[in-house]
Amino acid sequence: MSNILIISGHPNLANSVVNTIILDEFAKTLPQAEIRKLDQLHTNYEFDVAAEQAAIEKADVILWQFPFYWYAMPALMKKWLDDVFVHGFAHGSTAKIAGKKLLISLTTGAPLEAYQREGFFKHKMDDFFAAFETTAILCGLDFQGVQFLNGVSYVGRNEEKIAQQQAEAKVYAQTVIEKVKRL
C-alpha cells in the first residue's frame, strides 16, 4: 500500500466531536498512515517546516482532514500551507511534490440542504472547492477531489445528537478510507 500522510487541520481537536472520531477511524483502519495533528505541531503558530516537508516528501497519498471554516480551511491549516508549500518545494522548477495524490476530507456544520442553489448559502459544496483544485494544479498534485460530511454542527447538541453525529462520522470515515485504499 502507498505511503499515506494525513494532515489534521482542526485547530483544537480537544473540542472536536466528529473530526477526532474520523481521525481515530483513520488510525485504526490505516495503521501505516502517518497522522500529523497541526493543533499539536505548532508553537505560537510556527511549524517545523523541514519536518513537515520531509513528511510530505515521503508520502504517495496526502489526505487533508479539517472542519470547513468560513467556506475554506481553518486559519491554522492555512498558515501551515503558507509556510510549508513554498516556491521551490511545492511549486516552481525545483518542486519536490508533483505526482503525489491529494484527497481532501472536510466536515461542515450546516446540513447539505443549505449547500444548494435554492438553499441558504445559494451555492453547492463543489462551488467552494476551486481553491483546493487550483492549489493541486499549481503543485502538480494529482487531485482526487473532496469528500465531505455535512450537518455536524455545535448548535443544539445534546448527548443523543452527539452520539448520532459520531456514528455518522464513523460511517463517513470508512467511505474516505475506502477511497484512500483505492489510490
Secondary structure by P-SEA (a helix, b strand, c coil): ccbbbbbbccccccccccaaaaaaaaaaacccbbbbcccccccccccaaaaaaaaaaaccbbbbbbccccccccaaaaaaaaaccccccccccccccccbbbbbbbcccccccccccccccccccccccaaaaaaaaaacccccccccccccccccccaaaaaaaaaaaaaaaaaaaaaaaac
